[in-house]
């Protein structure tokens, strides 16, 4: 079974976050870091911050949608604060 990943990447340029979904994390991160994604091109380089895997696009899309919401963005910022505090 091919899993679908929801991922959060962080720009090392200005610490902004980007949320997306893919079946191939390595390739997708390479696309972000090679300027092939218009919305992230100006903020390279990117590092992978967080991933979750799902058995279907539908389930992954629900999680992606949540992470892009106000509550989801707050959750990401809190997770980042905890991970960079130590």
Secondary structure as GFF3:
##gff-version 3
##sequence-region A 1 86
A	DSSP	beta_strand	4	11	.	.	.	ID=ss1
A	DSSP	beta_strand	17	22	.	.	.	ID=ss2
A	DSSP	alpha_helix	25	33	.	.	.	ID=ss3
A	DSSP	three_ten_helix	41	43	.	.	.	ID=ss4
A	DSSP	beta_strand	46	54	.	.	.	ID=ss5
A	DSSP	alpha_helix	57	67	.	.	.	ID=ss6
A	DSSP	alpha_helix	70	84	.	.	.	ID=ss7
###
